């Protein structure tokens, strides 16, 4: 049976003495390493909080779009979000398949202090569909494939 090599990093954390004692006991009872148990606990924590990660991710995209002084666009997976500053502002959402636009939605957004929430609402609606198809898309695209382009030219 071939060995599967995991990509790991070494970190140092401080934990409460009581937690450390419990971790040591559980490790012995289950005959599992403390490292395995900590990794498992962290995975559960992230799964339980994935909605927060998604909302934070959408907030980051919307903030980058709206705070750009010029018109801007962000690519996430097969979607392009274009924000055109103006009065009213426009949010254009394109879905790309084989480098061709297959669907496009456009929304007028009133230029006002709360407009970021309107942008987030539209982006959330689209990305929830992507999240259903590819639950790990945030891991796949965040910081790797997000880019902001100036489209004002």
C-alpha positions in Angstrom: 0.0 0.0 0.0 1.6 3.3 -1.1 2.0 6.0 1.5 0.2 9.3 1.0 2.3 12.2 1.9 0.5 15.1 3.7 1.6 18.6 3.4 2.0 19.8 7.0 3.4 22.8 8.8 4.8 23.0 12.3 3.2 25.4 14.7 3.6 26.1 18.4 0.5 26.9 20.5 -0.1 27.4 24.2 -3.1 25.6 25.8 -4.5 25.5 29.3 -3.0 22.9 31.5 -6.4 21.2 32.0 -6.9 20.9 28.3 -3.4 19.4 27.9 -4.1 16.8 30.5 -7.5 15.9 28.9 -5.8 15.8 25.5 -3.1 13.4 26.9 -5.7 11.1 28.5 -7.9 11.1 25.4 -4.9 10.3 23.2 -4.1 7.3 25.4 -7.7 6.1 25.5 -8.2 6.3 21.7 -4.7 5.2 20.9 -4.3 8.3 18.6 -1.7 10.9 18.6 -2.4 14.3 20.3 -1.6 15.9 16.9 -4.4 13.8 15.2 -6.8 14.8 17.9 -6.0 18.5 17.6 -6.2 18.4 13.8 -9.6 16.7 14.1 -10.9 19.3 16.6 -9.7 22.2 14.4 -11.5 20.7 11.4 -14.7 20.4 13.4 -14.3 24.1 14.4 -13.9 25.2 10.8 -16.8 23.1 9.6 -19.1 24.5 12.4 -18.1 28.1 11.4 -18.0 27.8 7.6 -21.0 30.1 7.2 -18.9 32.8 9.0 -16.0 32.2 6.6 -18.3 32.5 3.6 -19.9 35.7 4.9 -16.4 37.2 5.6 -15.2 36.2 2.2 -18.2 37.9 0.5 -17.7 41.0 2.6 -14.0 41.1 1.5 -15.0 40.9 -2.2 -17.7 43.6 -1.9 -15.4 45.9 0.1 -12.7 45.6 -2.5 -15.1 46.4 -5.3 -16.8 49.3 -3.7 -13.7 51.0 -2.2 -11.9 51.1 -5.5 -11.9 54.7 -6.7 -12.3 53.6 -10.4 -14.5 51.0 -11.9 -13.2 47.6 -10.9 -13.7 43.8 -11.4 -13.0 40.7 -9.4 -12.9 37.2 -10.7 -14.1 34.3 -8.5 -14.1 31.0 -10.1 -16.3 31.3 -13.3 -17.7 34.6 -12.2 -16.7 38.1 -12.8 -18.1 40.9 -10.6 -17.8 44.3 -12.2 -18.5 47.4 -10.1 -19.0 50.7 -12.0 -18.8 53.8 -9.7 -21.3 56.4 -10.5 -24.7 57.7 -9.5 -26.3 55.2 -9.6 -23.5 52.6 -9.4 -23.8 49.4 -11.4 -22.9 45.9 -10.4 -22.5 43.6 -13.4 -22.2 39.8 -12.8 -20.9 37.6 -15.6 -20.7 33.9 -15.6 -18.0 32.5 -17.9 -17.9 29.1 -19.6 -15.0 28.3 -21.9 -13.9 31.9 -21.9 -17.3 33.1 -23.2 -20.0 34.9 -21.2 -23.1 32.7 -20.8 -25.1 34.7 -18.3 -25.0 38.3 -17.2 -27.0 40.2 -14.5 -26.9 43.9 -14.0 -28.1 45.8 -10.9 -28.4 49.5 -10.3 -27.2 50.4 -6.8 -28.0 53.8 -5.3 -24.9 55.6 -4.2 -25.4 55.9 -0.5 -23.6 55.0 2.7 -25.3 51.5 2.9 -24.7 50.5 -0.7 -22.0 47.9 0.4 -24.8 45.8 1.9 -26.7 45.8 -1.4 -23.6 44.7 -3.3 -22.9 42.0 -0.7 -26.5 40.7 -1.1 -26.2 40.3 -4.9 -22.7 38.7 -4.6 -24.0 36.3 -1.8 -26.9 35.2 -4.0 -24.5 34.2 -6.8 -21.7 32.7 -4.7 -24.2 30.6 -2.7 -24.9 28.7 -5.9 -21.2 28.2 -6.4 -20.8 27.1 -2.8 -23.5 24.4 -3.3 -21.6 23.0 -6.3 -18.1 23.4 -4.9 -18.1 23.7 -1.1 -14.3 24.2 -1.1 -14.3 27.1 -3.6 -13.2 29.6 -1.0 -10.1 27.5 -0.3 -9.5 27.1 -4.0 -9.9 30.8 -5.0 -9.2 33.0 -2.0 -5.9 34.8 -2.4 -5.0 32.5 -5.3 -7.3 33.5 -8.1 -8.9 36.7 -6.9 -7.6 39.7 -8.7 -8.8 43.2 -9.0 -8.6 44.9 -12.4 -9.2 48.5 -13.2 -11.8 48.5 -16.0 -12.1 52.3 -16.3 -9.9 52.5 -19.4 
